[in-house]
Amino acid sequence: MTFRRKKFLLSAVPTLLAGIAAATNLHNFDNQPLVVNATDTGASITMSTAPGVNGRSLQARFDLTAGHWASVALDVEGVDRWALGATGVRFRYRMTGPARALEFELADNDSPLDTACTKIKANLVPTADGDWRTVTIPWGSFGAASGGTGGFDATSITFFNFIISRGAGADGSGAVDLDDVVLVDGGGNVVRVLDDFSLDKPDVVYIEWAEDGQFPLSIVADDTAPGNRVGRFDYTLTGAVNYGGALRALNANLLAEKNLRFSFNGTGANADIEVKLKDIDNTVYVRRLSDVTDTGGAWKTVSLPRESFTFNGLGADALLNLRRIKTIELVFSRGESSTGTVRVDNLETVAPTSIDKQSLGRILTAVVTPANPFSPNGDSRKDDFFVNYTLVEEARMVFRVFGLHGNPVRAVDLGSVAAGAQSILWDGRGDDGRTVQNGMYFFTLEAEGASGKETFRHVVGVVK
């Protein structure tokens, strides 16, 4: 997905946050994560830990001569068991059908289909009575699985694999519901959610498989589950199909959680921070924060929308795979010589929120979008983008969509619209009748009435 931004958008400053939003913590730095330091000639960087917002933080001491840089790259391709202090895996399941075994597998490489990938596995004997059951697998209960060229790397667990196995059981069909797959510490506390099935299936990387075909996975509503949604496997076991399941990628996911957020605290030189995102095929996007490292020793929190990053380096393609970010790099740079210290804490991705703007103006008083981004691909899921709005008085309404360069994409003159609650639908097509490409766009809603003229503007994402 390629992002380009218009100049007026580039001038926007990062959002400094006072509150806490739902998020996935990639690194809290209470334990040392997997990091890679780099410098060019004329720069140095020393890494250590220091007190953070809560617990510990990652501390970087940099020394830059004019025009040079130093950086620290953080692995977010998977989950670091040691950094999280995880001692086991816990999940809930409910089962009906003839399967004789469940297997839970963890993989430590880019792809569990790669021969270099090492896996560990735990075998379970399920109870198939239709009741919810909770299973906790201590780390010591995982044994070696087939494949791999070395020891299991618990600093980068990139997939989990849930397997349904026939064994010596009878043929037949059944279903398994799975929910709340988490890593826990020694006290049973959740240190990382691996999947609670709150996200729609296209927003996450799942690989469905079976010995001969697939065991389909669906995300379904279920009032008996804490989050009202579960992952459901419908399977059929035969002599030719003895096992199957689905893999779930654990990369940082800026498609499902659209803002990158972290806290930092700095003293010394007021250098720039370049935040770089590298995806699974090595495409790089970047966002520069200018003159920010000297905070006077105060903690600041910055939230960077994914659309504020721009293309920086070519991988297999120029498109940033938002579902599979594998590295986040912080580059400290400066035009002149500088020495300073920066602490970083609570690196996380923040879940998206729909637009819900109230008390906007005298004519257009509210705008709400239930689905943003949306997916105009004809599968009947989020195919249309709805803008619900409220008018205080009758007004002439015009809806427009633009690319982030400002190029016109779609314009609809709705004419005179009565006061009250109203709605506009965009099906993802441009004025030429063709569905637009994946990417970020912005829309405007213009209202002209007796009290004057008002325009509402916001970003909308297209993900097919």
VENMO-V316029 format. One record per pair of residues at least 24 apart in sequence whose ideal C-beta (glycine too) atoms are under 8 Angstrom apart, sorted by sequence separation. I is the first residue (numbers start at 1). J is the second residue. D is the distance in Angstrom with one decimal. If there is no record, write none. Layout:
{{I,J,D} {I,J,D}}
This chain:
{{28,52,7.8} {42,66,8.0} {101,125,6.4} {102,126,4.9} {120,144,6.2} {121,145,4.0} {269,293,6.6} {270,294,3.9} {285,309,3.9} {286,310,6.4} {366,390,4.2} {394,418,5.6} {395,419,7.9} {438,462,5.5} {30,55,4.2} {31,56,7.8} {33,58,7.4} {42,67,7.8} {43,68,4.2} {45,70,3.8} {47,72,6.4} {100,125,7.5} {101,126,7.1} {119,144,7.9} {120,145,5.9} {210,235,7.5} {268,293,7.4} {269,294,6.6} {285,310,6.2} {364,389,6.2} {365,390,5.0} {394,419,5.5} {397,422,7.7} {399,424,5.1} {401,426,6.5} {437,462,7.3} {438,463,5.8} {28,54,7.8} {29,55,7.4} {30,56,4.9} {42,68,4.2} {43,69,5.8} {44,70,6.5} {45,71,7.3} {119,145,3.8} {266,292,7.5} {268,294,6.4} {285,311,5.9} {286,312,4.0} {364,390,7.5} {365,391,7.4} {391,417,6.4} {393,419,5.2} {436,462,5.8} {438,464,5.7} {28,55,6.5} {29,56,5.3} {41,68,7.0} {43,70,4.4} {45,72,6.8} {99,126,6.4} {119,146,7.2} {266,293,4.0} {267,294,6.4} {284,311,7.9} {285,312,5.7} {364,391,6.4} {365,392,5.6} {391,418,7.4} {392,419,6.1} {397,424,7.8} {399,426,7.3} {409,436,6.2} {29,57,5.1} {40,68,5.2} {119,147,5.7} {212,240,5.1} {213,241,6.8} {264,292,7.7} {266,294,5.3} {267,295,7.7} {283,311,7.9} {284,312,4.5} {363,391,6.2} {364,392,8.0} {391,419,4.8} {29,58,4.6} {39,68,7.5} {40,69,5.8} {99,128,6.9} {118,147,6.7} {119,148,6.4} {198,227,5.3} {211,240,7.1} {212,241,4.9} {215,244,3.8} {217,246,4.5} {251,280,6.9} {264,293,7.5} {266,295,4.9} {267,296,7.2} {275,304,6.3} {284,313,3.4} {363,392,5.8} {391,420,6.4} {401,430,7.7} {435,464,7.5} {39,69,7.0} {40,70,7.9} {78,108,7.3} {98,128,7.6} {117,147,5.9} {118,148,3.0} {197,227,7.0} {211,241,5.0} {214,244,6.8} {215,245,5.9} {265,295,5.7} {267,297,5.5} {283,313,6.8} {362,392,6.6} {363,393,6.0} {390,420,6.9} {27,58,7.5} {39,70,4.4} {95,126,5.1} {97,128,5.8} {117,148,6.0} {118,149,7.1} {196,227,5.3} {198,229,5.9} {210,241,5.6} {211,242,5.6} {213,244,7.6} {215,246,6.9} {264,295,7.0} {266,297,7.9} {282,313,7.5} {283,314,6.6} {284,315,7.2} {364,395,7.5} {390,421,5.4} {391,422,6.4} {38,70,7.3} {39,71,7.3} {95,127,7.0} {96,128,5.7} {115,147,6.5} {116,148,7.1} {118,150,6.2} {120,152,5.1} {197,229,4.8} {211,243,5.7} {265,297,6.4} {277,309,5.9} {283,315,3.6} {363,395,5.4} {389,421,7.8} {390,422,7.2} {409,441,6.3} {37,70,7.4} {38,71,4.9} {77,110,7.1} {89,122,7.8} {93,126,6.9} {95,128,4.5} {96,129,7.7} {104,137,6.2} {115,148,8.0} {116,149,5.3} {118,151,6.8} {119,152,7.4} {196,229,7.8} {197,230,5.5} {210,243,7.1} {211,244,6.1} {265,298,6.7} {282,315,3.4} {283,316,7.2} {388,421,7.0} {389,422,5.6} {37,71,7.1} {38,72,7.9} {95,129,7.7} {96,130,5.1} {115,149,7.3} {118,152,4.9} {160,194,5.8} {197,231,4.6} {210,244,2.8} {265,299,4.8} {275,309,7.7} {281,315,4.2} {282,316,6.9} {283,317,6.3} {388,422,7.4} {389,423,7.4} {426,460,8.0} {428,462,6.1} {37,72,5.6} {38,73,6.9} {95,130,7.4} {112,147,7.8} {118,153,6.8} {160,195,7.7} {209,244,5.9} {210,245,7.6} {264,299,7.4} {265,300,7.2} {278,313,7.8} {281,316,3.8} {283,318,6.3} {285,320,4.9} {388,423,5.0} {389,424,7.3} {404,439,7.5} {36,72,7.4} {37,73,7.8} {94,130,6.4} {106,142,7.0} {195,231,7.0} {208,244,7.9} {209,245,6.7} {263,299,5.4} {264,300,5.9} {276,312,6.5} {279,315,6.7} {281,317,6.7} {283,319,6.5} {387,423,6.9} {403,439,7.7} {404,440,5.6} {35,72,5.5} {36,73,4.4} {94,131,6.4} {208,245,7.9} {209,246,7.0} {263,300,6.7} {278,315,7.7} {283,320,5.4} {386,423,6.0} {387,424,4.5} {404,441,6.8} {35,73,6.6} {94,132,4.8} {208,246,4.8} {209,247,7.3} {263,301,4.7} {264,302,7.1} {283,321,7.2} {386,424,7.2} {387,425,8.0} {403,441,6.0} {404,442,6.8} {35,74,5.8} {36,75,7.9} {93,132,7.5} {94,133,7.1} {207,246,6.5} {262,301,7.3} {263,302,7.8} {293,332,6.7} {386,425,5.7} {387,426,7.5} {402,441,6.4} {34,74,7.5} {35,75,7.6} {92,132,5.6} {93,133,6.0} {105,145,5.8} {108,148,7.8} {206,246,5.3} {207,247,4.3} {261,301,6.6} {262,302,6.5} {281,321,6.8} {385,425,7.2} {401,441,5.5} {402,442,5.6} {33,74,6.2} {34,75,4.3} {92,133,6.9} {206,247,6.8} {261,302,6.9} {279,320,5.4} {280,321,5.6} {384,425,5.1} {385,426,4.5} {401,442,7.5} {402,443,7.5} {33,75,7.1} {92,134,5.1} {93,135,6.8} {119,161,7.5} {206,248,5.7} {207,249,7.9} {261,303,4.5} {279,321,4.1} {384,426,6.9} {385,427,7.8} {401,443,4.9} {402,444,7.4} {91,134,7.5} {92,135,7.6} {179,222,7.9} {205,248,7.2} {206,249,7.7} {260,303,7.4} {261,304,7.3} {277,320,6.5} {279,322,7.7} {384,427,5.5} {385,428,6.9} {400,443,6.5} {90,134,6.7} {91,135,5.9} {108,152,5.4} {109,153,7.9} {204,248,6.7} {205,249,3.7} {259,303,4.8} {260,304,4.7} {280,324,4.0} {383,427,7.1} {384,428,7.5} {399,443,6.8} {400,444,4.8} {90,135,6.8} {108,153,4.2} {132,177,8.0} {177,222,6.8} {180,225,7.9} {204,249,7.2} {259,304,6.3} {279,324,5.7} {280,325,7.9} {301,346,7.8} {383,428,7.5} {399,444,7.5} {34,80,5.9} {90,136,4.5} {106,152,7.6} {108,154,7.2} {112,158,7.9} {128,174,6.9} {179,225,5.0} {180,226,6.7} {205,251,7.3} {259,305,5.4} {260,306,7.2} {279,325,5.7} {280,326,5.4} {294,340,6.6} {299,345,7.7} {398,444,7.9} {399,445,5.9} {400,446,7.3} {27,74,6.1} {33,80,5.5} {89,136,7.4} {90,137,7.4} {109,156,7.9} {112,159,5.0} {179,226,7.3} {180,227,7.7} {258,305,6.4} {259,306,6.9} {278,325,7.1} {279,326,6.4} {293,340,5.4} {303,350,6.5} {398,445,7.8} {399,446,7.8} {26,74,7.4} {88,136,5.6} {89,137,4.7} {108,156,5.9} {110,158,6.3} {111,159,7.9} {136,184,6.9} {177,225,7.7} {179,227,7.3} {258,306,5.0} {277,325,5.4} {278,326,5.9} {397,445,7.1} {398,446,4.3} {27,76,7.7} {34,83,7.4} {88,137,5.6} {108,157,5.9} {109,158,6.2} {112,161,6.3} {204,253,6.9} {258,307,8.0} {278,327,4.1} {293,342,5.1} {397,446,6.8} {26,76,5.0} {32,82,7.8} {33,83,4.4} {88,138,4.6} {107,157,7.2} {108,158,6.5} {126,176,7.8} {179,229,7.9} {203,253,7.4} {277,327,7.7} {278,328,7.8} {397,447,5.8} {31,82,6.0} {32,83,6.6} {87,138,6.6} {88,139,5.5} {106,157,5.2} {107,158,5.9} {164,215,6.4} {179,230,4.6} {276,327,7.7} {277,328,6.2} {278,329,6.9} {376,427,6.0} {396,447,7.5} {31,83,4.5} {87,139,5.6} {107,159,4.2} {136,188,7.7} {178,230,6.5} {179,231,7.0} {203,255,5.6} {204,256,6.6} {254,306,4.6} {276,328,7.1} {376,428,2.9} {395,447,4.3} {396,448,4.7} {27,80,7.7} {30,83,7.7} {31,84,7.1} {86,139,7.4} {88,141,7.9} {106,159,7.3} {107,160,7.5} {177,230,4.5} {178,231,4.5} {195,248,5.5} {203,256,4.4} {275,328,7.0} {276,329,4.1} {376,429,7.6} {395,448,5.8} {396,449,7.3} {29,83,7.8} {31,85,5.9} {106,160,5.6} {107,161,6.5} {177,231,7.0} {178,232,7.7} {194,248,7.1} {275,329,7.5} {276,330,7.8} {374,428,7.0} {395,449,3.6} {30,85,7.2} {105,160,6.8} {106,161,7.5} {177,232,5.2} {178,233,7.1} {274,329,7.9} {275,330,6.2} {276,331,6.4} {394,449,6.1} {27,83,6.5} {104,160,6.9} {105,161,3.9} {176,232,7.3} {177,233,7.9} {194,250,6.4} {274,330,7.5} {275,331,7.9} {387,443,7.1} {389,445,6.3} {391,447,6.6} {393,449,4.8} {394,450,7.8} {104,161,7.4} {105,162,7.9} {175,232,6.0} {176,233,4.7} {199,256,4.9} {273,330,5.8} {274,331,4.0} {393,450,5.9} {81,139,7.5} {103,161,7.7} {104,162,6.2} {105,163,6.3} {175,233,6.5} {273,331,7.0} {387,445,6.4} {391,449,7.5} {393,451,6.4} {103,162,7.7} {104,163,7.4} {175,234,5.3} {176,235,7.3} {273,332,6.2} {274,333,6.2} {376,435,5.5} {392,451,7.7} {401,460,7.4} {102,162,7.4} {103,163,3.8} {174,234,7.9} {175,235,7.2} {272,332,7.2} {376,436,7.8} {102,163,6.8} {173,234,7.4} {174,235,6.0} {271,332,5.1} {272,333,5.0} {102,164,6.3} {103,165,6.0} {173,235,6.7} {271,333,6.4} {272,334,6.4} {101,164,7.9} {102,165,7.1} {173,236,4.5} {174,237,7.8} {271,334,4.3} {101,165,4.1} {172,236,7.4} {173,237,7.6} {99,164,4.9} {100,165,6.6} {101,166,8.0} {172,237,6.1} {269,334,6.4} {99,165,6.3} {100,166,6.3} {101,167,5.1} {171,237,5.8} {99,166,6.3} {100,167,3.8} {171,238,5.1} {181,248,7.9} {255,322,3.8} {256,323,7.4} {271,338,5.3} {389,456,7.7} {98,166,7.3} {99,167,7.9} {100,168,6.5} {169,237,7.1} {171,239,6.9} {254,322,4.4} {255,323,4.7} {260,328,7.2} {270,338,7.6} {100,169,3.8} {164,233,6.2} {253,322,7.1} {254,323,7.9} {269,338,3.1} {271,340,6.0} {273,342,7.6} {99,169,6.6} {253,323,5.3} {268,338,7.3} {269,339,5.7} {270,340,7.6} {89,160,7.8} {98,169,5.1} {162,233,7.5} {164,235,5.3} {166,237,4.0} {253,324,7.7} {254,325,5.9} {268,339,5.6} {269,340,3.9} {82,154,6.1} {83,155,7.3} {98,170,5.1} {251,323,6.8} {253,325,7.2} {268,340,3.0} {81,154,4.1} {82,155,6.1} {98,171,7.0} {164,237,7.8} {251,324,4.3} {252,325,4.2} {267,340,6.5} {268,341,5.6} {80,154,7.4} {81,155,7.2} {98,172,3.8} {102,176,7.4} {249,323,7.3} {251,325,5.8} {252,326,7.6} {266,340,6.1} {267,341,5.5} {80,155,4.8} {97,172,6.3} {98,173,7.8} {99,174,6.1} {166,241,7.5} {167,242,7.5} {249,324,6.4} {251,326,6.1} {266,341,6.5} {385,460,6.0} {80,156,6.7} {81,157,6.3} {97,173,6.3} {98,174,5.9} {166,242,4.5} {252,328,7.1} {266,342,4.4} {79,156,7.7} {80,157,7.6} {97,174,1.3} {99,176,7.4} {165,242,6.7} {166,243,6.4} {265,342,7.2} {266,343,7.3} {78,156,4.3} {79,157,4.5} {96,174,5.3} {97,175,6.2} {165,243,4.3} {264,342,5.8} {265,343,4.5} {367,445,6.6} {77,156,5.8} {78,157,4.7} {79,158,7.9} {95,174,6.8} {96,175,5.8} {97,176,7.4} {164,243,6.5} {264,343,6.5} {75,155,7.2} {78,158,3.7} {95,175,7.3} {163,243,5.9} {164,244,6.2} {264,344,5.2} {265,345,7.8} {75,156,5.8} {77,158,5.6} {78,159,7.7} {95,176,4.8} {163,244,7.3} {164,245,5.6} {263,344,7.2} {264,345,7.5} {364,445,6.7} {94,176,7.2} {95,177,7.6} {163,245,4.0} {262,344,5.9} {263,345,4.6} {93,176,5.9} {94,177,4.3} {162,245,4.9} {262,345,7.1} {263,346,5.0} {364,447,4.3} {93,177,6.6} {161,245,6.1} {162,246,6.0} {262,346,6.1} {363,447,4.7} {93,178,5.4} {161,246,7.5} {261,346,7.5} {262,347,4.5} {363,448,7.9} {92,178,7.3} {93,179,7.6} {161,247,4.7} {162,248,7.7} {261,347,7.7} {262,348,7.0} {361,447,7.9} {363,449,4.8} {374,460,7.4} {376,462,6.7} {91,178,6.3} {92,179,4.7} {160,247,7.1} {161,248,7.8} {260,347,7.8} {261,348,5.3} {372,459,8.0} {373,460,6.9} {374,461,7.5} {375,462,7.6} {377,464,4.3} {91,179,7.1} {92,180,5.1} {159,247,4.8} {160,248,5.5} {260,348,7.8} {261,349,7.4} {363,451,5.4} {372,460,5.5} {373,461,2.9} {374,462,6.8} {375,463,5.4} {376,464,6.4} {91,180,6.1} {159,248,6.5} {260,349,6.0} {261,350,5.1} {362,451,4.6} {363,452,7.0} {367,456,5.3} {369,458,7.5} {372,461,6.3} {373,462,6.3} {374,463,7.6} {375,464,5.7} {90,180,7.4} {91,181,4.3} {159,249,5.7} {160,250,7.0} {259,349,6.9} {260,350,7.7} {362,452,6.9} {363,453,8.0} {364,454,5.0} {373,463,4.9} {90,181,7.7} {91,182,7.1} {158,249,6.7} {159,250,6.4} {258,349,7.9} {259,350,4.1} {363,454,5.1} {367,458,7.4} {369,460,7.3} {89,181,7.2} {90,182,5.3} {132,224,6.8} {158,250,5.7} {257,349,3.6} {258,350,7.2} {362,454,7.2} {364,456,5.8} {89,182,7.4} {90,183,7.9} {132,225,8.0} {157,250,6.3} {158,251,7.0} {256,349,7.9} {257,350,5.6} {258,351,7.9} {259,352,7.9} {361,454,4.5} {89,183,6.1} {90,184,5.1} {257,351,4.8} {258,352,4.6} {360,454,7.4} {88,183,7.4} {89,184,7.4} {254,349,6.0} {256,351,7.0} {257,352,6.8} {88,184,5.4} {253,349,6.4} {256,352,7.4} {360,456,6.4} {86,183,3.9} {87,184,6.7} {252,349,5.8} {307,404,7.3} {86,184,6.7} {87,185,5.6} {90,188,7.8} {84,183,6.1} {86,185,6.3} {87,186,4.7} {357,456,7.2} {85,185,5.0} {90,190,7.9} {84,185,7.8} {85,186,8.0} {357,458,8.0} {81,183,7.1} {355,458,5.6} {79,183,6.9} {86,191,5.3} {89,194,7.6} {85,191,5.9} {86,192,6.8} {84,191,4.4} {84,192,5.4} {79,192,5.8} {79,194,7.2} {205,323,5.4} {255,373,8.0} {204,323,6.8} {205,324,6.3} {319,438,7.9} {203,323,7.2} {34,155,4.6} {33,155,7.8} {34,156,6.5} {92,225,7.7} {307,440,4.3} {112,247,5.8} {94,230,7.9} {99,235,7.2} {97,235,7.0} {99,237,6.6} {98,237,6.0} {97,237,8.0} {103,243,7.9} {107,247,7.4} {103,245,7.7} {307,459,5.9} {305,459,7.7} {307,461,7.6} {25,192,7.5} {24,192,8.0} {24,193,7.2} {110,280,6.7} {79,250,5.2} {78,250,4.9} {78,251,6.9} {202,375,6.6} {77,251,5.6} {76,251,6.8} {77,252,7.8} {76,252,3.8} {202,381,7.5} {200,381,6.9} {200,382,7.5} {77,280,7.5} {258,461,7.7} {64,269,7.4} {69,274,7.9} {57,263,7.9} {64,271,6.7} {57,265,7.4} {255,463,6.5} {62,271,7.2} {53,263,5.2} {52,263,7.7} {110,326,7.9} {26,252,5.6} {24,252,7.7} {24,253,7.5} {24,257,5.9} {23,257,6.8} {23,261,6.6} {17,261,7.2} {53,299,5.7} {77,324,8.0} {77,325,8.0} {76,325,5.9} {77,326,3.7} {76,326,6.4} {77,327,7.1} {75,326,7.2} {76,327,6.6} {75,327,6.3} {76,328,5.5} {74,327,6.9} {73,327,5.3} {74,328,5.0} {73,328,7.4} {74,329,7.3} {73,329,4.2} {74,330,7.6} {72,329,7.1} {73,330,7.9} {71,329,5.4} {72,330,5.4} {71,330,6.3} {71,331,4.1} {70,331,7.5} {71,332,6.8} {202,463,7.4} {69,331,5.4} {70,332,5.2} {69,332,6.4} {69,333,4.1} {68,333,7.4} {64,332,6.8} {66,334,7.6} {67,335,6.5} {64,333,7.0} {66,335,6.5} {60,330,7.6} {62,332,4.7} {64,334,5.1} {66,336,4.9} {66,337,5.2} {76,347,8.0} {60,332,7.0} {65,337,5.0} {64,337,6.4} {74,347,6.7} {64,338,5.1} {14,289,6.5} {63,338,7.9} {64,339,7.3} {62,338,7.9} {63,339,4.7} {62,339,7.0} {61,339,7.9} {62,340,6.1} {61,340,7.6} {62,341,7.7} {61,341,4.9} {62,342,7.3} {60,341,7.1} {3,285,7.0} {59,341,6.5} {60,342,5.1} {59,342,7.4} {60,343,7.8} {16,300,6.2} {17,301,4.8} {59,343,4.9} {60,344,7.3} {16,301,6.1} {58,343,6.9} {59,344,7.9} {16,302,6.7} {17,303,5.8} {57,343,4.3} {58,344,4.8} {15,302,7.4} {16,303,8.0} {45,332,7.3} {57,344,6.1} {58,345,7.3} {14,302,4.2} {15,303,4.5} {57,345,3.9} {14,303,6.3} {56,345,7.9} {14,304,6.0} {52,343,6.5} {54,345,7.8} {53,345,4.7} {54,346,7.9} {50,343,5.4} {52,345,3.9} {53,346,6.0} {52,346,7.6} {12,308,7.2} {10,308,7.9} {9,308,7.6} {5,307,6.9} {26,328,7.4} {3,306,7.3} {5,308,6.8} {3,307,5.2} {3,308,7.9} {5,310,6.4} {3,309,6.1} {4,310,6.7} {3,310,6.2} {4,311,7.7} {3,311,7.5} {2,311,6.5} {29,344,7.2} {2,318,6.0} {29,345,5.8} {2,319,5.7} {3,320,7.3} {28,345,7.0} {29,346,8.0} {1,319,5.5} {2,320,7.3} {28,346,5.9} {29,347,7.9} {1,320,5.7} {27,346,8.0} {28,347,7.9} {1,321,7.7} {27,347,4.5} {1,322,5.9} {25,346,6.5} {26,347,4.8} {25,347,7.4} {26,348,5.7} {25,348,4.7} {26,349,6.6} {24,348,5.9} {23,348,4.2} {24,349,5.1} {23,349,6.3} {23,350,4.5} {24,351,7.8} {22,350,7.3} {23,351,6.4} {21,350,5.3} {22,351,4.7} {21,351,7.0} {21,353,7.6} {9,404,6.9} {6,404,5.7} {4,403,7.7} {5,404,5.2} {6,405,6.0} {4,404,5.0} {6,406,4.9} {3,404,6.7} {4,405,5.7} {3,439,6.7} {1,438,5.1} {2,439,5.9} {3,440,5.4} {1,439,5.7} {1,440,7.8} {1,463,7.3}}
